[in-house]
Structures are given as structure tokens and as C-alpha cells.
């Protein structure tokens, strides 16, 4: 099949909530993303359709928009196969009769299609089923009902048309790629909207039954996961990281269903893509590499692209210099003469690092730092942690705390009145962070976590493009190291503001310039480049750059070894891949020492030991002694020595109970004045491991040595 590449495309956006066109209908940020991107496609002359549930709000929409009732009716019975371990008081299968209708609103060149039936019209205020409904109320399956309905609607309404189906967030569309993969007229692109755990799974019999209903081939059986008892400390620790959870054997990985059957895999920024490919420098990295999902990622990496994200045109059109800074800050009870820090995020203490943020603010203001802090922690139910309110009251006149949803003009006034913006997000959950970009677009200098997902804002850059200050990534709850880092950066930021005003102004101008480069027109162009290739039937190809970036030497094209040997060598040293290094030629003593030093810096002691064993004359004896002596008995316990370690924790796995659940015991060792860490030895016979947090923010595992 051939297609003209410059003809208008038909892009069908589909997601559980595509309501960014109407602020009264809006729940989350993905809706804003979809509406802005859809309008940008339409402005460029393409046909754009959006498919989403009506959420029981059709009458409400009719009061503000022209709603067209379409000649579409789909009556069928949806079989829900229930996991007996979850739905204990329900039969094994429940038949749900449905009658689905479709309705259309046309706005700004975009056709919005709303699907309505008894199930999709539930929860008109919140849209999303609460997690508490799982195992208790079939409303929990509302997103799954939409998946089935959207496939049936795409076939019924657009069946004979060529289209790019752009679906968002794997958990909300994992049926679409396998269901549509046999349709020669539809290309499916999935966007990984958030960093949900890549190992998130769903009940296999349920998926297979619904795909059979949709006439799709059953998904392949997944590779077995790790045997019982293997890597127990690492597996049990992951519940603390928000990166990985374990499931029974009869479940299927959501990312696998999407990645194996999609034609393209879209990410919001390069850092998010690279993070999701390997989870480097996190507590999950080593375990991820041992799981089948890592091979799924590698197998589908050639489909990946960065479609990007952006800041709204409306925000960028406002003039930050026109805001009355003195009036805004005085109105909040703050002193306009002081440097002002601004935080704007939903109230999510573990995701957004807000506990550590408030602790750091409390510390620096108690120490006498002269600065203002404007904190927006948005929640509809109020901030339930009394400590937040205590700090705001204790430092009245320096801290303004609010949580209400307000008009964008007020948020813009806060951002334009700020000298710095603070985003200490944790667990690498952010995938673009529009709020940081909005504040930077007003000239606020960022103080933020060095997340991969926000690296595009350049606050962690180590060259002349730097826009602000960074703190190390965090994968721990109530992280004392993050508090220390934030307090230090607040002091440094205020010193810069007063003592180096020219440098501050340069950072502010650079922050504004960087943030304002993220436009929806550019984002649309990035998508359309990929969409046009799919439209004309050009399949994406693996790239050497991706393999080099992640150390995937087994899939690196042979010509790359010949044409780019230095780049391959550098990547192999960085990854500690001795086989790849040796393939490039004999290992000289300087190269062996380079391998040892690189592995030592990232606490990859297995590679250090292999290098020392194979090329003993290349490694100074004192370095080998440090390697062997890093963990040793001391008194009644153990001590650990590593100069670039900031924290050492002992992780002792617990016994697995009913359902295979277990929780590791984690104990932080005490750091002495000489820099070494001391703690109790684990009980004999346990698969205990040490978890190291390094000074550069990397987190690595090490073995426990008793002598």
C-alpha cells in the first residue's frame, strides 16, 4: 500500500479523559496535553478526531457546546473475567450488557467524539474509579470498558479509513494495539504519558477473553519471571521505590502488550525515554536487567521516539514583566524586597518531594535565611499533614501556603513574582513537568531534582547552558539527603541573588529562553515526522545511538564497531562490559585501570574484581586492598568504607507470606566522623544486601561480607 506523504493525515487521539477543551470538564494534565496537541495538528491542516468517554456529562456539555447525536449504536455483552484472588465475592465471569451511543462536538478544527453507555457514564464528577473499588465494585472496570468500546467505535465509525491512532498511557489502552494490529489501515502509536511501573500487570485470562471478543489473536505467553528466592532483597525493597511491583504468574505486562503491538512508542522527553529503557542509577536497575521486561524494551526500542510536550500558548502569550511583583507578594503577606521561591504542584508528598521541601524551608528560615517561599500544594481536600501548617505559621511573613485550585492568571502572577522555582520531585515520576517550565518561562531560576525526565530544562547541566541549581535524585521516602541538598541550594541561590546579580540575571534569561522553546507547534512537528513515515508504510529501524547509549552491545550493528570504535569503547567502559571492550582489541594496562576506576565510581564492584583478577599488574595494590576491605567485621557488627558513599542501608529480606507477599527490613547504618559506616550484621543465612547512595546520586547494590 502506498500513500502520498504530503497529503493531510487523519490522526485519531484516544484516551480515557480528553477534556482539555473545557475547564469545567477537566481532571488531569493529560487532557491539556491532548487538546493542545490536537489543535496544533489541526492548524497544520490535518484531520483530527478525539475519542473519549462522555462520563455522564452530555447534558452539561450541551449547555456550553453544540453536541451532535450521531447515528451510531452498538449493543453487545461485555464479558468480565474476574481474578478470584481479588474479586472474592463475585462469580468467575460477569456478563455486562451495554448499549453505546456516540456524540460529537466540533471545535477549532477538531472533532471530539464522546462515547456513552451505562458504565462509561458513571462517576461524572471524578471520572476515574477509586482504587478502593477494586474487588468490590464493577465500576472499577470503567477504563477497561472504554478500551473495548473505543476499539469497536474505531472499527464501526472509521473502519474503512486510513488513520494514525494515537493512544495515551499504556494502562488505559493496552487492548488497542493488539486489537488493531491486524488492521492494514490503522497504525497505532502509544504514548508513555507517565512513568508507571514498567512491570505493571493485568489479569491474563481477562485480557485474553476481551481480545477474543474483539477478534484479535491471543497475546503470547510471557517469559517466566525470576525463580522464587532469587534476588529477594532487591525484589522486596522495590515497594519503597514506586518503580516495580510483583504479580502472580497468570498476569500479563501492560508495557509488553503495548510495545509488542504498537507501530510507534512515544515519550514526552529524551530523559523519560532513556530512564524507562534501563532505570540506570536507581535501586531497580540491577533487578530490571534480570527481568523479561528488559528484553521486551530492547526488542521494541527501534519504535521509540520523542514526540515531546510543551507549555500552553496562552501561558507563553502572557507578559511576566507586566505583573506587579510588589503588589502580589505584599498581598500574600510577604516582603517584596526578599528573594522569593515558588513551588506549584499537586499535593503528592512522595512524588513531589514536599515533605523534604517543607523540612528544608523550616531549617533555612530557622537559621535566619532572608527569603520568601510561596507554596502551592494543590488538593481538593486540604493538606492533611499538620507539619505543613506548623511551618507556615512558625514562619509567618516568610511562607505562604495554599492548596486551592485557582484561576491561571493568579498562578501566572505568582510565577512572574518569583525569583526562583522549586521542584524537588522524587522517584523519577515526572515526565516533562509543565509547571517547572511555566515558572521558568517567567524567568524563575529553577532549584530542582536532577531527574532524567526534566533534564531538558537544563538546571542540572554542567556547561554554559545551565539554567539553575540541581539536587540529586531521590528514591527514598522522607529523605534526609534531599533535605540537606535543598537547604544548601537555598543558601547558594540567595547568595547568588545578592552577591552575583549579573550571574543571576543570566540564569534567569537562560531559564526563560529554554522554557519558551517548548511549543505545541514544535511538538506537533515531532509527531508528524513519525506519523508521515507510518502513513507511507516506512517501518522504524534500530539505531546505533540507542544501543550505545544503553550499552546494548549485542544488538549493535557490526558496521558501528568498525566505523565508531572509540564511541563503542567509551560506552563499553561506562557499562563495564568487558566482552565488548575485548572485542575492540587487547586490553592494555591503562585501559584496564580505566575500566577499574569507572566501575569503582559507580560502585560496580563485581567488574572491579573481574578486572583486578584478569589484569592484576594494571591495578595498584592499594586499590585492590580497598576493594577487598570495603566491608568487614567491626566489634559486634560490620563496618563499610567507601569515600563517595553518602548513605549505606542494610536490606534484609523477610519471609514470604500468603500470596507471596513479603517486606524487607531496611536499616540505615551510622556514619562516623572518619566517614565509615557501621551497623549490625544480618542474621546468618539471609540473602541480605547493602544499598549504597553515592555522592552523585547513583544508588547501587553491594554484597554483605562477614569477613
N, C-alpha and C positions, 0 to 999 in steps of 0.2 A: 504494500500500500504506500503510495506516495502522496505527499501533501505540500502545498505551496507554503514556504516558510515565512513569507511576509504577510500572509492573509491574517485577518483577525482571528484570534483564538477564542474558544469558549472555555472559560475557567469556572468550575463549579466548586465553590467553597462550602465545606460542610463541617459543622461542629455542634455540640450539644447546646451551646449558647452563642449565638451570633447577633447580639442585640446592641451593638455599639452605636447604632443609628439613632437611638432614643435613650436619653439618660435615665428615664423612669423605668426602663426595661433592662437596665444594665446590672450585671452581677460581678463580673471579673475582667481582668486586663486582656484576656484573650479576645473578648468581644471588641474591645477598642482596636486591637491589632487587626482583626479581620475586617472591620469596617474601613479603616484607613487604607489597608492594602487593596481591598476590593475597589474602592473609589479610585485609587491610583491606576489599577488595571483599566478601569472604565475610561479614565481620562486619556489613556494611551490608545483608545479605540477598540478595545477588546470587549467581547460579550461576557458579562459576569453574572453568575447566579449564586445565590446563597441558600443553602438548605439547612433548616434548624427546626426544633420543636416550637409550637405555639405556647407551650407552658400554661395553658388555660387563660391566656391574656388576650384573646382575639377581640372581645368586646372592648377592652381597654384600648387596644391599638386602633380600633375603628373610630374612637373619639378624636384621634390626632392624625390619622393617616387614611388614605383611601385603600381599603382592603378588598381585593377581588377574590370571590369564591370560585375556585377552579373546578372544571368538570372532571374531577379525579376522586375516585372512591375505591378503596382497597380493603376488602373484608377477608380476614383469614384468622386462623387459630395459631397462636404462638406457643410452642411447647417450651416450658422452662424445666430443664433437668437440674434438680437441686442437689447440692453437696450434702449428704446425710450427716456429715460431721458438723455442719453449720446450721442447716435447716432441720433441726431435730424433731420439731412438732409438725412437719409438713410431709406430704407424700413424696415419693421419689421424683415424680414428674407432675407438673401442674399445667393444664391447658388454659391459655388466656385468650378468649375471643376478642378480636379487635376490628374496629371499622375506622380506617384512617382517611381523613379528608385533607385537601391541600388548599392553601390560601396565599395570595401574592400581594406584595407591596412593591411599587416601583419608585425608587429614589435615586437621584443623581447618577442615572445610567446603570443602576444595579437592580436586578430582580431578586427580591427576597421571598423565598418560599417557606411557609410555615406549615408543618405537619401537625395534625390534631387528632387525638383519639382519647379514649378514657384513661389510658396510662400516661400518655405524654402531657395531658392537661393537669396532672397532679402537681402539687407544690407550686402554685402560681406566685408565691412571694419569694421563695428561696431557690426554686428551680432544681437544685441538687439534693438528692436524698441524703439525710444524715447517716453517718456511719452506724449509728445505733439501730437503724432499720435492718441491718444485715442479720439474717437468721430469724427475723421477727415479722417483717412487713414486706410484701412483694413490691411495694413502691421502690424498694432498693434497686429493682431491675429497670427503672425508668431509662437510664442511659443505654442499657442493652436493648430495650425495646426500640429506642431511636435508631440504633445501629441497623437493626433488621428493617425498620420502616424506611430508613434513608436508602438502603440498597434497593428495596422494592420500588421506591419512588424514582430513583435514578434510572432504573430499568423501564419503569412504566411511562414516565414523562419525557425522559431524554434518551430512550432506548436506542433509537436509530441515529443518534447524533454523535459526532466526534467531540470529545471533551477531555480536558485535564481535570481530574477530580483531586482537589487539594484538601486533605483531611488533617485534623489537628489533634494532638495529644494522643499517643497510642492507646492509652487505657480507654479512650472514648470512641475508638474506631477500629479496633483490632479485627473485626469481622469484614470490614470493607475491602482491604487489599486481597485477601484470599477469595472473597466472593466475586470480585470484579476482575480477577487476574485472567480469566478466560475470555474477557470481552475485548475484541480487537479494536473497538472504537474508544475505549476508555484507558487512559493512563492514570495511574494513581500515585500521588506524591503525599507522603506523610511528613508532618512537621512535628518534631520533638519539642513541644512547647515549654515543658518544664523538665527538670531533672528528677522525675520519679525514679525510684529504684529500678535499675535496668533488669533486675531479676524478678520484678513483679509478675505474678502468675494468676491465671484464672482457671476455673474448674474445667478440665479437659472434656468430660462427657457432655457438658453444657455447650461448649464450643462446637464439638463435632455434630451434635444434634441440630444446632442452628445453621451451620454451614450446609448440612444435608437438606434442610428446609429451603435454603437459598440455591440449591442445585450446584454447590461448589464441591470440589474434591476435598476429602478429609485431610487435615494437616498431618505431616509426617510425625512419627513418634520422636520425641526428643531424646538426645543422648542422656544416659544416666548421669546423675549428679555425683558428688563425692560419696564414697562409701562411709558408712556410719563410723564415727570415731576419728576420721581423718580431719586434720586442721581444726580441732574442736575449739581451741582458744580463739582463733581468728573468726570462726563462724559465729560463736556465741557473742563475741564482742560487737558484731555488726549492728545489733539492735540499737546501740548507742550512737551509731554514725548516721542513721537515716539513709544509708546507701544500699542496704541489702537485707532481705528477709528470706526465710526458708519456707518451703511449701511441701505438701505431700507429693508423692510420685505421680499421682493422677492429674497433675496440673500442667498447663502449658504457659510458656513465657510470652507475655504480651509483645515485647520488643521483637521476639523471633517471628511471631505471626505477621507483624507489620513489615519488618525488614526483609524477610524472605520473599514476600509477595508484592511489595511496592516497587514502582519504577524509579522513584527518587526518594531520598531521605533528607529532609530539610532541617537546618539548625538556625538558631537566631543569631549566632555569632561564632567566630572561629574557636574561641576558647571553650564554649559549650560543646562543640563538636569534638574537640581533642580530649576534653575531660571525659566525655561519655565513651570514648574509644579505649581508654585504658585506666582511668581513675588513678593516674600517677600521683605519687607522693601522699596518698591517703591510706588509712588503715585497711581499705578494701582492695588496694592494688594487687597485692600478692595473691589473695584469695580469688579475685576476679580472673586472674590469668589461669587459674586452675579449673575454672568452671566452664561448662559447654557454651555459655553465652558469649564468652570471649571469642570463640571460634565463629559464632554467628555474626558478631560485629565485624570480624576480619573478612568473612565471606561476602559481606554486603557493603564493605567500606567504599567500593567504587561508585555506589549510588549516592553517596553523601554530597551535599553542597550547602553553602551558607547563603540562605535567602535573606537573612538579616532581619532587623527590627528598626524602629525609628521613633522619633519624637513627633508629636502631632503638629500638623501645620498651624493649627490655632495657637498652640503654645509658642512656637517659633515666631509667629506674627506679632506677638505682644512685645512691648518695649520695656525691658527691665530698668533702663535709665529713667523712665518716666514715673517710677514708683517712689513715693515719699517715704524713704527709709526711716527718717526720724519719727514720722507720724506712725508708721507701722509698729516699730519697736516700742515707742512710748505707749502706744495703745495696748500693748501686751504687758506693760509694767516693767519694761526693761530699759537699760541705759543705752541710748543710741551711740554714745561715744566709745563703746566697747566692741571689740571684735565679736562677731556672732556666728554660732554654729547652728546648722539646721538639719534635722532628721525627719524624714517623711516616709512612712511605711505602714502597712497594716500591723496590727498588734499580734506579733508572732515571735515570742521571746526566743525560741530556739533557732528559728530560721533567720531572723533579723538581728540577732546578737544584742537584743535590747536590755537583757539583764546586765551584761557586761558593760554596755554603754552607760547605763544609769550608775553602775558602780564606779566607773571611771570618772563620770561627771561629779559624783559625790566626793571622790578623792581629790580631784584637782581644785574644786571650789573650796573644799575644806583647807587645802594647802594655800589658798589665797590667790589662785589664778583669777585675773580680772577678765571675765568673758561672759557672754550670754549664750544660753542654749534654748533653742526653740524645738520642742519635741512633739511631733505628731505620730502617735501610735494608734492607728485607726481601728476602731471596733464599734459594733452596734450595741454592745452590752456593757461597755465601760471597762476600764483597766482593773483587773481583779487582784493585782499584786500590790499590797499596801506600801511596799518599799518605794515604788514609783512615786506615790503621793507624798510619802515622808520626805523624799529628797527634794521634790518640788516645793514643799512647804519650808523645809530647812534652808533652802537657798532661794527664798522668795526675792524677786527682783533680779535674779540671775537665770532662773529656769522658768520657762513657760511650757506647761504640759497640757495637751488636748488630745481628744480621741474621736471627736465627731466628724462625720462626713460634711464637707463644706464646699461651697462653690469654687471652681477652678481659679477664679480671679483672686480669691483670698490666698490660696496655696501659692499662686504666682507671686503675690506680694511678699509672702514670707521668703520664698526663694530669692527674689530680687533684693531683699533686705539683708540677706545672709552673706557673710564673707567666706564661710566655709560650709560644706555639706558633709554629713557623717553617715556612712553606710557600712557598719561592721558585720555584714551578713555572714552566716556560718553554714557549714555542711555542703558548700558549693551548690546551694539550691537556686541561686539566681542565674537566669539565663540571658539577660540583657540589662535589666534594671532601669526601666524608663525613668523612674523617679530620680535616680542619680543623674541621668542625662539632662533631665529638665532643670535641676538645680545648677548644673554646670553650664547649661545654655544661658543662664542668667549671670554667669561669672563667678559662681561659688567654687572655691578651690576644694577638691574632694579630699577627705580623710576616709579611706575605705579599705576593706579587706582585699588582699591580693588574690582574689578569686580568678580562676581562668575565665569564668563566664562574664566577667566585667573588665577583662584586660583591654578591651577596645577603648576604654575611657582613659587609658594611659597613666593612671595615678601610680601604678607600680612600675612604670618604665624606668630604665636605668640609663637613659640617654637624654639628649636635649629636647625630646618630645614629652617629657614628664609633665603632668598636669597638677600633681598634688602629692599627698602622703599616703603610704600604704602600711597596713599591719599584716602579719602573717595570717594565712588561712586558719580556720579553727574547725575541728571536728569533735569537740568536747562540750558538754553542757556546763554552764556556769564556769567558764574557762578563765582561770586566774591569769594565764599568759596573755590572753586577749585584753583583759582589763589593764594589765601593765603596759601593753603596746599602745592602747588608746590613750592612756594618761600621758605617756611620753609624747605621742604625736600632738596632743592638745597643747602641751607646753611648747613644743617646737613650732607649731603653727602660730601661736600668739607671738613668740619671739620673732619669727619671720615677719609677721604683720607689722610689728613696731620697729624692728631694727633693720629690716631689709625691704622697705616699701617698694622699691623698683622690682625686686625679685618677686614679691607677692603679686604685683600688677602683671608681671609677665606670665606667671602661672595662671592668674585669673583670665587673662586674654586667651591663653592657650586652651584652658578648660572650655571657654565659651566657643572657641573655634572648633575644637574636636567634637563637642556635643552637637553643634549645629550642622555637622556634616552628615548626620544620620537622618535622612529624609525619606518619606514614603515613596517618592518618585524613584529614588535610587534603589530602595528595597524592591519595588516592582520590577525594575530593570534586571536585578539579580535573579529574580524568579523567572522572568520571561525568557532570559537566556537559556535556562534549563528547560522550561516548558516548550520552547520552539524546537529544541532538539528532540524531545519526546514526541512532539506533534508530527515531525517528519520521520520518526522511527529510528533515530540515531541513539543507540544504547550507550550509556556512560561506560568509560573504560577505567581500569585501575591506574593509579598514578604512582610514580616512584616517590614523589614527595611525601605522600601519605605513609607509605611503608617506611621511609627513612625517619619521619617524624616520630613514629611509634615503635621503631625497632623491629619491624616485621620483615626480617631478612629472608625468610622462607618464601615470601611472595614477591620479593624484589626482582624486577626484570633483569635478565642476565646482562643486557647491554649497559645497565646502570653501574654494575660492578666494574665494567671496563671503562666507561666514559666519565664516571664521577667517583673515582676511588677514594679521594680524600674525604668527600662528604660521607661516603659509606663508612670509612674508618672512624670518623668523628662520631657518627651515630652509633656504631658498634661499641666504641669506648664508653659513650654515655649510657648505653644499655647494659654494659657488662657482658656482652655476647662474645665469648672467647672464640667460638667456632667461626663467627663472622670475621673477627679480626684475623685469625689464622688463614682464612680463605684468601685474604689480600696479600699474604706473603709471610715470611718468617717474622716472629716476634722478637724484636731487639730488646736489650735491657732497658733503654729509655722508654720504649713503648710498654713494656711490662710494668715499669714503675708508674707510668701514666695510668694504666689500667687499674693498678692497686690504689692509687691516690683518688681516682674518680669514684671507685667503689667505696672507699673509706668515707668520702664526703657524703655519700648518700646512704651510709650505714648498710651497705650490701656486703656483709662480712663473709658470706659463702663465696663470693667472687674473690675477695681479698685472699681467703685461704687457698683457693684454687690457684691463683696467680703465684702466691708465695711457695706453693708446693711444686709448681711446674717450672718456675724460673727463680729458684732460690737465690742465685747470685745477684739478681737485679734489685732485690728489696733489702734495704738496710736492716741489720739485725734488730736494732732498737724499734723499728716499725713493726716487725714481726712479733717482738715481745709485747708491744702494746695491744696487738691483735689478740694474742693468746691470754693476756692478763685483764681484758676489759671487764669480765665478770668472774668474781672469785669469792670464796668464803671470807667472812669477816665477823669475828666473835660468834654470836649465836645465829647470825644471818648471812646475808650476802652484801657485797658492795659492787658498784658498777662505775667504770671510768670511761668517759668519752667527752672530750673537751667541747664538742659542738652539740651536745645534748642539753636541752632546756628542761626536759621532764622525762622521767622514767617511771613506767607503771607496770606492775606485775598483774598478768591476766591469768587467772586460774579457772579452767572450765568446770562447770557444775554438772551433776548427773542429769541425764535427760529423763524427764517425767512422761506422763501420759501425753500422747500426741507428738512426742519427740521434742517437747519444749525444754529449754534449759537456759540459764542465765549465768554468765561468767562473773566471778568475783574479781573486782578491779581494785588494786591498792596502789596509791601513789607513793613512791619511795621518797625519803627525805634527802634533800640536798645539803651537804655540809659546806663549811667555809672553804674547804680546799677544792670544791667543785664536784667531788664524787658523790654518788647516790648510795644510800643504804636502806635495806629493808629486810623483812623476814623471808626466809627461804620457803618455797612452796612445799606442801606435803609430798613425800616421795611417791612416785608412780603417776603423778598427774602430768597431763600434757600442757604444762604452764609455759607461757611465753612472755617476753618482755616487749612492751610497746614504747618506742622512743619518739619523742617530739624534738626535732632538731632546731637549731637556731634559725635556719632559713625557712622554717615552717613545714618541712617534709616530715612525714610520720612513717616509721619503718618498724618492722618486727625483728627481734633477735631471740636467740635461744637462751635458756637459763642454764648456767654452768655452776655445778656444785663443787667443782674442784678439779 
